[in-house]
């Protein structure tokens, strides 16, 4: 137990320093490319902070338990919005300043419905994975097109951005974030397995929280630095990347049966929490929604554990 605590503490420390470097580098790169910071959040930050989920998916598929990956990505999507964004919002509201945030919110809202429709037959096949990856790449092309249009409308920045330094900050921060998640995953997974939980519940409740450590650090630091769109984009982009790309990787490696009733809580709460973060007038997301999201997360965990105990 003492060793697990040390892993958790090390993970938190690494996540904090990694998030600081990653946000600083990402914002600098956005200024250099003349892209909206929201695009950096929804692509570079989101894909980078989802690296732990990708590693879990690959290892789980090779180890013959790809269900852990599905539980991880669906659980992470709930955790990212209800716990991570809920914590950040409970301290202070956030404002979506780029129009692309609303587009990414809508795509995130579609995620649970699309996953449910494809997996309703109780099987995550390679064809299902290809469809989900196709949706992901279409969305990514739209995001890049939006970023290029934004850059074309803006004059070249007068301030010279040290690109090499910003890239270095981003890479160093990303490595620290990935390392942080691995420390937390190592401790959390051992505890959950010792309790005898099913592979999906281990992924949805324990591994999902652990692998969301980078999102928490990045979103919190982005909010503290006043870069709201980086934090919001990070959460929305992670949800899209997790479900449509990472979950598909595990199924491409090893297709598997899906217990549809078991994934329903994650899908339902994924849709509910996403609905609750739709930007209001002026793009503002108020502080009250943070407390509501935290309460919903508590309900989600209790229902997931009760369902696991019943089966």
FIDREN-80479 format. One line per 2 residues: number of its first residue (from 1); their letters; for each residue x negated, y, z of N, C-alpha, C. Coordinates in pm, 1 decimal. Each point is the difference from the previous one (the first is absolute). Layout:
FIDREN-80479
NUM> a> X:Y:Z:X:Y:Z:X:Y:Z ~ ...
***
This chain:
FIDREN-80479
1> xx> -82.0:-120.4:0.0:82.0:120.4:0.0:-85.9:126.2:0.0 ~ -109.7:-2.8:80.6:-89.7:115.6:2.9:-61.9:26.0:-136.5
3> xx> -31.9:-108.2:-71.8:-57.3:15.5:-133.2:100.8:64.2:-95.2 ~ 128.0:-39.7:13.4:104.4:57.3:-85.8:15.1:149.3:24.6
5> xx> -10.0:40.8:128.4:11.1:142.4:34.3:-115.1:78.4:-61.9 ~ -120.3:-58.4:5.8:-115.4:67.2:-59.7:18.5:18.8:-150.3
7> xx> 55.6:-100.8:-66.0:27.7:10.9:-143.3:98.9:113.7:-27.0 ~ 103.4:8.5:83.0:101.7:103.5:-20.4:-58.1:139.2:20.2
9> xx> -80.3:16.9:105.0:-61.6:130.0:26.4:-93.3:38.7:-114.3 ~ -80.9:-93.9:-44.5:-91.5:27.2:-111.6:77.4:38.2:-125.1
11> xx> 113.4:-66.6:-22.3:81.9:30.9:-116.4:55.6:140.9:3.1 ~ 46.4:43.1:117.4:55.1:135.3:13.9:-107.4:105.9:-24.9
13> xx> -117.7:-21.8:56.2:-109.5:96.8:-16.4:-40.9:10.0:-147.5 ~ -16.6:-114.1:-63.8:-38.3:0.3:-141.4:108.2:65.6:-85.8
15> xx> 126.3:-27.0:32.4:110.7:56.8:-77.4:0.7:151.6:9.8 ~ -26.9:53.8:117.8:2.7:144.3:17.3:-108.2:67.9:-84.7
17> xx> -123.3:-47.7:12.2:-109.3:59.6:-78.1:19.1:-24.5:-149.2 ~ 47.6:-118.7:-35.3:23.2:-29.8:-140.4:109.1:86.8:-59.2
19> xx> 107.4:20.3:74.3:108.6:84.8:-48.5:-43.6:143.7:-19.5 ~ -81.7:51.1:90.8:-50.4:136.6:-10.9:-81.3:17.9:-128.1
21> xx> -91.3:-92.3:-25.3:-84.4:8.8:-120.0:82.1:-19.8:-127.4 ~ 94.1:-92.8:5.1:78.1:-31.2:-119.0:89.4:117.0:-40.9
23> xx> 64.2:64.0:96.8:85.6:114.7:-30.3:-83.4:116.1:-54.0 ~ -114.8:25.3:62.2:-84.8:110.3:-45.2:-46.1:-23.8:-144.1
25> xx> -42.8:-123.0:-29.0:-44.2:-29.4:-134.8:113.1:2.7:-100.4 ~ 116.6:-52.3:36.5:114.0:-3.3:-90.9:50.6:137.6:-36.3
27> xx> 8.9:88.2:98.0:45.0:137.1:-26.1:-101.0:72.5:-88.6 ~ -128.7:-23.6:23.2:-102.8:61.7:-83.3:7.8:-46.7:-144.4
29> xx> 25.1:-128.2:-18.6:12.9:-53.1:-135.9:125.1:54.6:-69.0 ~ 107.3:20.4:75.4:121.6:57.4:-58.3:-25.7:142.7:-48.6
31> xx> -76.9:76.3:78.1:-32.6:136.7:-40.1:-86.6:-0.1:-125.4 ~ -92.4:-94.1:-6.6:-88.2:-8.2:-117.1:77.3:-37.7:-126.6
33> xx> 90.8:-99.0:12.4:75.8:-47.0:-116.4:120.8:87.6:-30.5 ~ 30.1:97.0:90.1:118.2:85.1:-11.8:128.6:-83.0:-0.1
35> xx> -2.8:-109.3:75.8:117.9:-83.9:18.2:72.5:43.1:126.3 ~ 131.4:-21.6:7.2:70.8:24.5:126.5:-55.7:-93.6:107.4
37> xx> -9.4:48.5:122.2:-49.8:-87.2:107.1:91.6:-120.1:20.1 ~ 128.9:15.6:-34.2:93.1:-112.1:12.5:-41.6:-116.4:-88.3
39> xx> -55.6:29.5:-118.6:-43.0:-106.1:-90.6:-119.7:-73.7:59.0 ~ -92.6:72.5:60.5:-112.2:-64.8:67.4:51.8:-89.6:112.0
41> xx> 100.0:49.8:72.5:56.7:-78.9:109.2:66.2:-127.0:-47.9 ~ 78.1:11.5:-109.3:79.8:-113.7:-45.7:-81.5:-100.2:-81.7
43> xx> -119.9:38.4:-43.6:-83.4:-91.7:-77.2:-128.2:-36.2:76.1 ~ -96.5:90.1:1.9:-130.0:-29.5:61.4:14.6:-38.9:146.7
45> xx> 71.0:84.6:76.6:15.5:-28.3:143.6:83.0:-125.5:22.8 ~ 111.1:-11.2:-72.9:89.1:-114.0:20.2:-67.1:-132.0:-38.0
47> xx> -67.4:-1.5:-114.5:-64.2:-123.6:-43.1:-116.3:-34.7:92.3 ~ -71.6:102.3:42.7:-113.2:-24.7:88.8:42.9:-53.5:136.0
49> xx> 101.4:62.4:59.8:43.3:-43.7:132.5:77.0:-130.7:-5.6 ~ 41.7:-42.4:-120.0:67.3:-130.2:-14.6:-98.4:-112.2:-29.5
51> xx> -127.8:31.7:-3.4:-100.3:-103.2:-25.5:8.3:-115.8:99.9 ~ 25.8:24.8:130.0:13.1:-113.6:92.1:113.1:-94.6:-38.5
53> xx> 115.5:54.9:-43.3:110.2:-86.2:-43.5:-40.0:-85.1:-120.0 ~ -78.4:59.2:-90.4:-45.0:-74.7:-117.9:-92.1:-114.4:40.7
55> xx> -88.7:26.1:94.2:-90.5:-104.6:46.8:76.8:-111.3:69.4 ~ 101.2:38.1:79.2:83.5:-100.3:67.3:72.0:-85.5:-103.4
57> xx> 51.1:62.8:-107.2:73.4:-72.8:-103.5:-88.8:-104.2:-67.0 ~ -120.5:39.2:-35.6:-91.4:-92.1:-68.5:-39.0:-116.4:90.8
59> xx> -36.6:33.1:124.7:-41.4:-105.9:92.6:116.2:-91.9:34.1 ~ 119.1:57.8:19.8:116.3:-81.5:36.3:35.9:-95.9:-112.4
61> xx> -5.0:47.3:-123.9:32.3:-86.1:-113.4:-101.3:-113.5:-13.9 ~ -126.8:32.2:16.3:-103.4:-103.1:-10.4:7.1:-99.8:115.8
63> xx> 49.2:45.6:115.6:11.6:-88.6:116.2:129.3:-79.7:-0.7 ~ 84.4:19.4:-102.4:123.7:-76.8:-11.1:116.2:53.2:80.1
65> xx> -9.6:124.0:51.1:110.9:61.3:75.0:32.1:137.9:-59.0 ~ 39.7:5.7:-127.5:28.1:129.9:-61.9:117.1:72.9:63.4
67> xx> 82.8:-72.7:78.5:112.0:65.4:68.6:-48.5:110.3:93.9 ~ -121.6:-18.9:54.0:-55.7:102.9:88.1:-14.0:131.7:-76.0
69> xx> -39.2:-9.2:-126.3:-16.9:121.8:-79.3:132.8:71.0:-20.9 ~ 105.4:-76.0:-33.3:131.5:62.1:-18.9:47.4:65.2:128.4
71> xx> -17.9:-70.0:111.0:38.0:58.7:128.4:-81.0:124.4:30.9 ~ -128.7:-6.2:-34.9:-88.3:113.9:25.0:42.9:122.8:-78.8
73> xx> 23.4:-15.7:-131.5:30.1:117.6:-81.5:139.1:56.2:31.6 ~ 98.9:-87.9:18.5:134.0:49.6:32.8:2.0:60.6:139.5
75> xx> -69.1:-66.0:93.3:-8.5:55.1:135.4:-78.4:129.5:3.0 ~ -107.5:7.2:-79.4:-80.4:122.1:-5.5:81.9:118.2:-51.6
77> xx> 87.7:-25.8:-96.4:82.8:108.0:-52.3:91.5:56.3:108.0 ~ 54.8:-88.4:83.1:83.1:46.7:111.7:-86.2:73.5:101.2
79> xx> -115.6:-57.7:32.1:-91.1:61.1:97.9:-47.7:137.2:-48.1 ~ -36.9:9.0:-128.4:-52.6:126.3:-52.8:98.9:114.5:17.5
81> xx> 127.2:-27.8:-27.3:100.4:105.7:8.4:48.5:18.8:143.5 ~ 45.4:-109.1:62.5:64.9:13.9:130.9:-98.9:28.2:112.9
83> xx> -113.8:-68.9:-0.2:-96.8:19.1:108.4:-101.7:108.7:-32.4 ~ -69.3:-14.5:-113.7:-105.8:96.0:-33.7:58.0:139.4:-24.1
85> xx> 91.5:10.9:-96.8:58.0:131.7:-28.7:86.6:47.2:115.6 ~ 65.2:-94.9:69.1:79.8:37.6:116.2:-83.8:65.4:108.1
87> xx> -118.7:-56.5:27.9:-89.5:58.6:99.9:-45.2:139.8:-41.0 ~ -39.4:13.4:-126.6:-48.7:129.7:-48.3:111.8:105.2:5.2
89> xx> 118.1:-37.1:-46.1:111.7:94.8:-0.7:45.1:36.7:141.1 ~ -14.1:-91.6:94.7:45.1:28.6:136.4:-81.8:112.3:63.2
91> xx> -121.5:22.4:-49.4:-81.2:111.2:48.0:36.0:130.0:-71.0 ~ 27.3:-10.2:-129.0:32.6:119.2:-78.4:57.8:-42.0:-133.9
93> xx> 93.9:77.4:-51.7:58.4:-30.1:-129.6:-101.5:14.4:-112.1 ~ 37.1:-47.4:-117.7:-87.8:6.8:-116.1:77.7:56.0:-118.8
95> xx> -73.7:55.2:-96.8:64.1:60.8:-115.5:-60.0:-55.7:-128.8 ~ 88.5:-49.5:-87.3:-42.8:-47.3:-131.9:-5.8:119.3:-94.4
97> xx> -119.4:33.4:-46.3:-17.2:119.9:-81.4:-4.7:-28.4:-149.7 ~ -24.4:-125.6:-38.6:-8.2:-35.4:-141.5:126.5:-74.3:-41.8
99> xx> 50.4:27.9:-119.1:123.5:-62.1:-47.7:-15.0:-150.8:-17.4 ~ -122.6:-45.8:-20.1:-21.9:-142.3:-18.5:33.3:-82.4:123.0
101> xx> 1.7:61.1:117.8:31.6:-73.1:122.5:140.7:-58.3:-7.3 ~ 95.2:78.2:-53.2:137.7:-48.6:-11.7:8.0:-118.4:-96.1
103> xx> -76.4:4.4:-109.6:-4.7:-112.8:-94.0:-53.0:-125.0:68.3 ~ -108.3:13.6:76.2:-59.4:-114.8:66.6:90.5:-52.0:111.2
105> xx> 73.0:90.8:64.3:97.2:-43.3:100.8:107.2:-87.2:-63.9 ~ 48.4:39.6:-116.8:105.2:-76.1:-68.1:-50.0:-139.2:-38.8
107> xx> -122.7:-9.0:-51.3:-56.4:-130.2:-36.7:-15.3:-86.5:125.2 ~ -44.4:60.3:111.3:-12.5:-75.2:125.9:134.7:-52.8:45.9
109> xx> 103.9:78.2:-22.8:134.8:-42.1:38.9:46.2:-120.8:-81.5 ~ -47.8:-10.7:-123.9:37.8:-111.9:-86.3:-71.9:-129.9:37.2
111> xx> -110.0:10.2:71.7:-83.6:-116.2:28.9:77.8:-115.3:64.3 ~ 72.7:21.7:111.5:68.7:-113.9:63.0:101.1:-67.2:-92.2
113> xx> 75.4:79.9:-76.9:100.0:-57.4:-89.5:-61.9:-83.6:-110.3 ~ -108.4:47.2:-58.4:-66.2:-74.6:-107.2:-60.3:-129.2:53.2
115> xx> -64.9:7.5:115.7:-58.2:-120.8:60.6:110.0:-101.9:30.1 ~ 110.3:46.6:55.0:110.7:-90.4:32.5:55.4:-66.7:-125.7
117> xx> 20.0:78.0:-105.9:56.5:-53.4:-123.9:-90.6:-107.3:-61.1 ~ -130.3:22.2:5.6:-93.9:-94.3:-62.0:-20.2:-126.4:83.4
119> xx> 11.1:13.2:132.8:-26.9:-114.3:87.7:126.5:-68.1:49.7 ~ 115.1:42.6:-48.1:127.7:-54.1:46.4:11.5:-149.4:-25.3
121> xx> -69.6:-51.2:-101.6:6.0:-142.7:-30.8:-86.0:-83.8:94.0 ~ -65.5:66.7:95.3:-79.7:-73.2:98.0:-137.6:-40.4:-47.4
123> xx> -47.9:63.6:-106.2:-130.9:-35.9:-54.0:-70.8:124.4:-51.1 ~ -125.8:18.8:40.5:-81.9:110.2:-49.5:-89.2:-57.1:-109.3
125> xx> 45.7:12.5:-124.4:-69.9:-60.6:-112.5:-99.4:96.4:-62.8 ~ -79.3:-51.3:-90.1:-94.6:85.8:-71.2:73.0:98.3:-91.5
127> xx> 113.8:-40.7:-53.8:77.3:93.3:-82.7:55.3:114.6:83.9 ~ 43.3:-30.1:124.0:43.3:106.5:91.2:-114.8:96.8:25.9
129> xx> -118.0:-57.1:21.5:-118.2:82.8:27.5:-33.3:89.7:-118.2 ~ 10.8:-53.3:-120.4:-30.7:79.7:-118.6:99.5:114.5:-17.1
131> xx> 126.4:-25.3:27.7:101.2:106.5:-8.8:-31.6:111.1:99.1 ~ -33.3:-37.0:123.7:-28.8:100.0:101.9:-125.8:79.7:-34.1
133> xx> -100.6:-68.1:-52.8:-121.4:71.5:-40.2:28.1:94.3:-116.5 ~ 87.5:-42.9:-91.5:37.5:87.7:-111.0:66.5:126.9:48.4
135> xx> 89.5:-11.8:98.1:65.7:117.9:58.3:-103.4:91.6:63.2 ~ -96.3:-59.7:70.1:-104.1:79.5:64.8:-80.0:81.5:-100.9
137> xx> -41.9:-62.2:-108.8:-84.3:70.3:-96.8:78.5:107.2:-76.5 ~ 128.7:-22.4:-22.2:82.2:105.2:-62.5:6.6:121.1:92.9
139> xx> 23.8:-24.4:127.9:3.8:110.3:97.1:-134.0:72.7:4.6 ~ -109.5:-76.1:-0.9:-133.1:60.2:7.7:-26.6:89.6:-120.8
141> xx> 42.2:-43.0:-117.4:-17.6:82.1:-119.5:77.9:130.8:10.6 ~ 119.1:-5.9:57.5:80.4:121.8:18.7:-70.6:95.0:96.1
143> xx> -56.2:-53.8:107.7:-70.8:82.6:98.3:-121.6:67.4:-63.1 ~ -77.0:-75.6:-76.3:-118.7:56.4:-65.2:40.1:107.1:-100.7
145> xx> 107.2:-23.4:-73.9:48.7:99.6:-95.2:38.0:129.6:70.3 ~ 65.0:-13.3:115.4:37.1:118.0:79.8:-124.0:75.7:45.8
147> xx> -101.8:-74.2:43.0:-123.5:62.8:47.2:-71.6:74.0:-112.6 ~ -2.8:-58.9:-117.4:-67.6:63.9:-113.9:74.1:125.7:-44.1
149> xx> 132.5:-4.8:4.6:78.6:118.1:-36.4:-24.2:112.7:100.2 ~ -12.2:-36.3:127.0:-26.0:99.7:104.5:-137.9:62.4:-19.8
151> xx> -99.3:-82.6:-32.6:-135.3:51.0:-19.3:-6.9:92.9:-120.7 ~ 75.4:-33.0:-105.4:-2.3:82.0:-121.9:60.0:138.0:23.4
153> xx> 90.6:9.9:96.9:65.8:127.7:27.4:-83.3:90.9:89.5 ~ -100.8:-57.6:63.9:-80.8:78.5:93.0:-133.1:36.9:-62.8
155> xx> -44.3:119.6:28.7:-132.0:43.0:-47.9:-107.1:-76.2:76.3 ~ -115.4:-9.8:-59.5:-111.5:-66.4:67.9:-30.5:69.1:131.8
157> xx> -25.8:-78.5:100.7:-25.1:54.1:132.6:-126.2:86.3:0.9 ~ 12.6:116.4:63.1:-115.4:89.6:10.6:-101.9:-57.0:97.5
159> xx> 51.9:-62.2:107.0:-88.6:-57.9:101.0:-64.4:-128.2:-51.0 ~ -129.5:-8.7:12.6:-70.4:-119.5:-45.9:11.2:-109.2:105.5
161> xx> 53.6:-114.4:-40.8:20.3:-110.8:92.2:-118.0:-96.9:-9.9 ~ -64.4:-32.6:111.5:-110.4:-97.9:-2.9:56.0:-140.1:-21.5
163> xx> 16.4:-38.0:-125.7:68.8:-124.4:-33.9:-69.0:-121.9:60.7 ~ -133.0:-4.5:-12.2:-72.6:-116.3:52.0:24.4:-17.0:150.1
165> xx> 0.8:111.7:71.7:22.6:-7.5:144.6:141.5:-47.8:29.6 ~ 99.3:50.6:-76.6:138.6:-39.7:22.4:19.6:-149.0:-28.8
167> xx> -63.8:-48.9:-106.4:7.0:-142.5:-31.1:-64.1:-81.0:113.0 ~ -112.2:48.9:49.3:-66.8:-67.7:110.1:85.6:-5.6:124.7
169> xx> 65.1:112.4:34.4:90.5:2.2:115.3:112.5:-102.0:-18.1 ~ 58.3:-0.8:-121.2:112.4:-90.1:-26.3:-41.5:-145.8:13.0
171> xx> -112.6:-35.2:-60.2:-45.9:-139.0:4.0:-37.8:-42.6:141.4 ~ -70.4:89.1:70.6:-39.7:-33.4:136.5:122.2:-13.9:90.1
173> xx> 94.9:92.0:-17.8:123.3:-6.4:78.9:78.4:-126.4:-29.7 ~ 6.5:-37.7:-128.6:73.0:-120.2:-38.2:-62.1:-124.6:61.8
175> xx> -132.0:-7.3:-2.4:-67.6:-115.3:59.6:27.9:-9.5:149.6 ~ -1.0:114.3:67.7:29.3:-0.3:143.5:144.6:-40.8:26.5
177> xx> 92.7:45.8:-84.6:140.7:-36.5:17.3:21.5:-149.9:-20.3 ~ -64.4:-55.7:-100.9:12.1:-143.8:-25.0:-59.2:-78.5:116.5
179> xx> -115.1:45.6:47.7:-60.7:-66.0:115.3:87.7:7.9:123.0 ~ 62.6:114.9:20.8:88.6:17.6:114.6:115.7:-99.0:-5.2
181> xx> 60.9:-13.6:-118.5:113.3:-91.9:-14.4:-42.3:-144.1:27.5 ~ -120.1:-36.5:-44.8:-46.1:-137.9:21.0:-18.9:-29.6:148.2
183> xx> -50.6:96.0:75.7:-14.1:-18.5:144.4:136.1:-21.2:65.9 ~ 97.0:83.9:-37.6:131.6:-8.6:62.1:72.3:-127.8:-43.3
185> xx> -13.6:-36.3:-127.2:63.1:-123.3:-48.8:-55.2:-120.8:74.1 ~ -130.2:-2.5:20.4:-64.1:-115.0:64.4:56.9:-23.0:139.5
187> xx> 12.5:106.2:77.2:52.9:-13.9:135.5:148.5:-30.4:1.6 ~ 77.2:72.5:-81.5:144.7:-16.3:1.8:46.4:-134.2:-51.3
189> xx> -62.2:-51.1:-104.8:43.2:-126.9:-57.9:-21.3:-115.4:98.0 ~ -111.7:1.0:73.1:-27.5:-107.4:94.8:105.9:-5.5:109.5
191> xx> 41.6:116.1:48.7:102.1:5.7:104.9:133.4:-53.5:-52.0 ~ 38.0:43.4:-120.8:129.1:-40.5:-56.5:6.3:-150.2:-26.0
193> xx> -105.9:-55.2:-55.8:-2.3:-143.2:-28.4:4.5:-81.0:129.0 ~ -61.9:51.8:105.4:2.9:-68.9:128.6:142.1:-5.3:56.6
195> xx> 83.0:97.1:-38.1:138.7:2.6:45.9:89.6:-93.2:-81.7 ~ -53.9:-58.3:-106.1:76.5:-94.0:-79.2:98.1:61.8:-96.7
197> xx> -21.3:122.9:-42.9:91.3:65.8:-93.5:-19.1:-55.6:-140.9 ~ 105.4:10.8:-82.2:-6.4:-48.4:-138.2:-95.3:86.8:-81.1
199> xx> -52.9:-52.9:-113.0:-92.7:79.0:-82.3:58.6:133.5:-45.2 ~ 129.5:0.2:-37.9:59.9:126.3:-44.8:7.5:100.6:113.7
201> xx> 41.3:-45.0:119.0:11.9:92.3:113.6:-136.6:49.4:43.5 ~ -101.1:-86.8:-5.7:-137.0:44.9:29.6:-37.1:113.7:-93.7
203> xx> 33.1:-17.0:-128.3:-31.5:104.5:-96.9:81.8:125.3:20.5 ~ 131.5:-16.3:25.2:90.4:114.5:6.9:-17.8:83.5:125.5
205> xx> -33.5:-63.6:111.4:-4.8:72.7:127.2:-142.7:33.2:42.8 ~ -90.9:-97.1:-5.8:-135.1:21.1:51.4:-95.4:50.6:-107.9
207> xx> -14.3:-78.4:-108.1:-95.8:38.0:-104.3:41.3:131.5:-65.5 ~ 131.8:22.3:-12.8:47.7:123.8:-63.3:-43.2:122.8:79.5
209> xx> 11.2:-6.9:132.5:-43.4:112.8:82.8:-150.7:18.8:-10.9 ~ -73.4:-110.7:2.7:-145.5:8.1:-6.2:-47.6:59.6:-131.8
211> xx> 57.1:-48.3:-110.9:-45.2:49.3:-130.1:51.6:139.7:-30.4 ~ 92.0:50.2:82.8:48.4:137.5:-17.5:-84.1:101.2:77.2
213> xx> -103.0:-47.5:68.3:-88.4:91.4:72.7:-59.0:108.0:-91.0 ~ -46.6:-32.0:-121.8:-51.9:105.9:-87.3:105.4:104.3:-37.3
215> xx> 123.7:-45.9:-25.5:106.8:96.4:-32.4:26.5:94.3:117.0 ~ -1.8:-55.2:120.8:24.6:83.9:117.7:-107.7:105.8:13.9
217> xx> -126.0:-41.4:-10.1:-110.0:94.1:14.8:3.2:106.0:-109.6 ~ 20.5:-43.6:-124.7:-1.1:94.2:-112.6:116.3:97.4:7.1
219> xx> 120.8:-50.1:28.2:118.6:85.9:5.0:-8.7:98.7:115.3 ~ -44.7:-46.4:115.8:-10.6:87.4:116.3:-101.9:111.0:-23.5
221> xx> -115.7:-36.0:-52.6:-104.6:100.2:-22.7:41.6:96.4:-110.4 ~ 65.2:-52.0:-105.0:46.8:87.6:-106.8:99.3:102.0:53.9
223> xx> 88.2:-43.9:89.7:96.6:93.0:60.5:-70.9:102.9:87.4 ~ -97.5:-41.7:77.0:-73.7:91.1:86.1:-76.4:104.3:-80.9
225> xx> -45.6:-39.3:-120.0:-75.0:92.2:-84.7:91.9:84.2:-88.7 ~ 131.5:-22.4:10.6:94.5:79.0:-77.9:24.2:-49.6:-140.8
227> xx> -50.5:-119.7:-32.8:19.1:-56.2:-133.7:117.9:-97.3:2.9 ~ 120.2:53.9:10.8:118.8:-81.9:17.5:18.6:-99.6:-113.5
229> xx> -21.7:45.5:-123.6:26.3:-85.8:-115.2:-94.0:-119.3:-5.8 ~ -119.3:13.4:54.9:-90.7:-114.9:4.4:58.5:-107.4:91.4
231> xx> 49.3:42.0:115.2:58.3:-95.1:94.8:125.7:-65.9:-53.6 ~ 92.0:80.2:-54.7:124.2:-55.5:-54.7:-28.0:-88.4:-120.9
233> xx> -89.3:46.2:-87.5:-34.6:-79.2:-116.8:-65.0:-131.7:38.5 ~ -81.9:3.1:103.6:-65.5:-121.6:47.7:102.7:-105.3:40.8
235> xx> 102.6:42.8:73.2:102.9:-92.6:47.4:81.8:-55.0:-117.1 ~ 46.1:87.8:-88.0:83.6:-43.2:-112.8:-78.1:-85.7:-98.2
237> xx> -121.3:43.0:-32.1:-81.6:-77.0:-92.9:-35.8:-137.2:54.5 ~ -25.8:-7.5:130.7:-32.1:-129.0:61.6:118.1:-95.7:-10.9
239> xx> 121.3:50.6:21.1:119.1:-84.9:-8.4:16.0:-58.2:-140.4 ~ -21.3:83.7:-100.8:13.7:-44.4:-138.8:-110.8:-98.3:-36.6
241> xx> -122.3:34.6:36.2:-115.2:-84.9:-31.0:9.4:-134.0:72.4 ~ 39.7:3.0:127.2:11.7:-123.0:78.7:96.3:-99.6:-63.6
243> xx> 121.4:47.5:-29.3:104.9:-90.7:-46.3:-19.8:-44.2:-143.9 ~ -26.6:94.4:-88.7:-3.3:-32.3:-142.2:-132.3:-58.2:-47.3
245> xx> -109.3:34.8:65.2:-130.5:-49.4:-46.1:-56.9:-106.8:92.7 ~ -15.8:34.1:128.2:-69.1:-91.7:91.3:78.2:-128.9:20.8
247> xx> 130.8:10.0:21.9:80.2:-122.0:17.3:-8.0:-87.0:-124.3 ~ -9.8:63.4:-115.8:-7.3:-74.4:-125.8:-133.0:-73.4:-15.3
249> xx> -106.3:56.1:56.5:-131.2:-64.7:-9.7:4.9:-138.4:63.9 ~ 58.1:-7.7:119.9:8.1:-129.0:69.7:83.7:-99.7:-79.5
251> xx> 112.0:46.8:-59.8:86.3:-90.1:-76.4:-66.1:-44.5:-130.2 ~ -81.5:84.5:-59.3:-72.3:-39.8:-120.4:-101.6:-109.1:31.5
253> xx> -62.9:10.8:115.8:-97.4:-101.4:40.7:70.4:-130.8:34.9 ~ 109.6:12.5:77.1:73.3:-118.8:42.8:147.7:33.9:18.5
255> xx> 84.4:-33.4:-99.5:145.0:21.2:16.4:51.0:-80.6:119.9 ~ 107.9:46.1:63.2:45.1:-67.1:121.6:148.7:22.8:24.9
257> xx> 55.5:-87.1:84.1:140.2:13.0:39.0:15.3:116.6:97.6 ~ 115.2:65.0:-6.5:28.2:114.2:87.3:125.1:-29.3:81.7
259> xx> -9.9:17.8:129.8:116.7:-10.4:88.2:70.4:135.3:-2.3 ~ 99.8:11.9:-86.5:64.4:130.0:-22.7:57.8:59.9:128.7
261> xx> 73.3:-77.4:84.3:50.6:60.0:124.0:-110.3:57.9:88.8 ~ -118.4:-61.7:-4.6:-109.6:46.6:85.4:-53.9:135.3:-44.4
263> xx> 3.4:29.2:-128.9:-53.0:127.7:-47.8:104.4:112.0:1.6 ~ 126.3:-35.1:26.0:105.8:99.9:-5.2:-19.0:115.9:98.6
265> xx> -40.7:-25.1:126.6:-21.3:114.3:90.1:-101.6:100.5:-53.6 ~ -110.6:-51.3:-56.7:-102.3:89.9:-53.8:53.7:79.6:-118.6
267> xx> 78.0:-65.1:-86.5:56.2:70.0:-115.1:102.9:103.9:44.3 ~ 86.8:-37.9:93.9:103.2:92.8:46.9:-61.6:122.4:67.5
269> xx> -93.4:-24.5:91.6:-60.9:111.8:71.3:-92.8:80.5:-90.6 ~ -55.8:-65.5:-101.2:-79.7:74.3:-96.8:84.0:102.1:-73.8
271> xx> 121.4:-41.3:-42.1:89.5:91.8:-69.8:52.2:108.0:94.1 ~ 37.1:-39.9:122.0:56.4:95.1:96.1:-99.8:109.1:36.3
273> xx> -122.2:-39.4:31.9:-99.0:99.6:41.0:-37.7:92.7:-115.5 ~ -3.7:-54.0:-121.5:-29.6:85.1:-115.9:110.1:102.6:-22.4
275> xx> 123.8:-40.9:18.9:111.9:93.9:-12.0:-13.7:116.0:98.1 ~ -53.3:-31.2:116.7:-8.3:101.7:105.4:-109.8:103.3:-22.3
277> xx> -88.8:-23.4:-95.9:-108.5:96.6:-20.0:15.5:77.0:-130.8 ~ 120.4:0.0:-57.5:20.0:82.2:-118.5:-22.2:146.4:37.2
279> xx> -85.4:70.3:-73.5:-26.3:140.3:32.7:128.3:83.0:-4.2 ~ 19.2:85.4:100.5:116.3:86.3:6.3:-20.9:127.6:-80.2
281> xx> 82.5:101.6:27.2:-15.7:129.1:-69.6:-141.5:54.8:15.8 ~ -59.4:39.7:-111.1:-136.5:50.9:3.2:-103.8:-108.5:18.2
283> xx> 41.7:-126.9:-9.5:-94.1:-110.0:15.1:-34.7:-34.5:143.4 ~ 74.8:53.5:96.8:-35.2:-17.1:141.4:57.0:-130.3:56.8
285> xx> -80.8:-69.0:80.1:42.5:-119.0:73.9:-17.9:31.9:147.6 ~ 109.8:12.2:70.9:-2.4:50.5:136.8:-53.0:-96.5:104.3
287> xx> -31.7:55.8:115.9:-58.6:-76.5:109.6:97.1:-104.3:56.1 ~ 128.7:31.0:-0.4:98.5:-93.4:55.0:-4.2:-134.3:-72.0
289> xx> -27.8:3.8:-129.0:-3.3:-125.0:-75.4:-112.9:-91.3:48.8 ~ -106.3:59.5:52.5:-109.2:-80.8:54.3:46.2:-84.5:117.0
291> xx> 74.3:61.1:93.9:50.9:-75.3:115.1:98.2:-108.4:-44.4 ~ 81.3:32.1:-99.8:96.3:-98.0:-51.2:-72.3:-117.8:-64.9
293> xx> -105.5:28.6:-75.3:-76.8:-106.6:-64.5:-67.7:-90.7:103.4 ~ -51.2:57.3:107.3:-63.6:-80.5:104.2:101.4:-92.3:67.6
295> xx> 120.4:50.7:22.2:104.4:-83.5:59.7:36.7:-114.7:-92.9 ~ 8.3:28.4:-128.3:32.5:-103.5:-98.2:-110.0:-105.6:-5.5
297> xx> -125.0:43.9:12.5:-109.3:-96.4:-1.2:11.7:-96.7:118.2 ~ 35.1:51.4:116.9:18.0:-86.3:116.7:109.1:-103.7:-23.6
299> xx> 109.7:41.6:-62.8:109.5:-92.4:-31.4:-46.6:-105.6:-99.8 ~ -76.1:43.8:-98.8:-50.6:-92.1:-102.8:-86.8:-109.8:61.2
301> xx> -88.6:37.1:90.1:-88.3:-98.7:62.8:81.9:-99.1:82.6 ~ 94.6:50.1:76.6:81.8:-88.6:83.1:81.0:-97.6:-85.0
303> xx> 59.1:48.0:-108.3:78.1:-87.1:-86.9:-87.2:-104.0:-67.5 ~ -118.8:40.5:-43.1:-90.6:-92.9:-65.5:-42.6:-111.7:95.5
305> xx> -31.6:37.3:124.2:-41.5:-100.0:98.2:115.2:-90.4:39.6 ~ 120.0:56.6:13.4:118.0:-81.9:33.2:29.0:-99.4:-111.2
307> xx> -13.7:44.8:-125.2:24.2:-89.0:-113.8:-101.7:-113.2:-1.7 ~ -124.7:34.5:31.9:-104.7:-102.2:2.3:25.5:-102.4:109.7
309> xx> 44.2:48.5:118.1:25.9:-90.1:111.4:118.2:-93.2:-31.0 ~ 98.2:52.6:-73.5:119.1:-79.6:-31.9:-29.4:-111.3:-98.8
311> x> -110.4:15.2:-75.3:-34.5:-100.3:-100.2:-127.6:-75.4:40.0
***
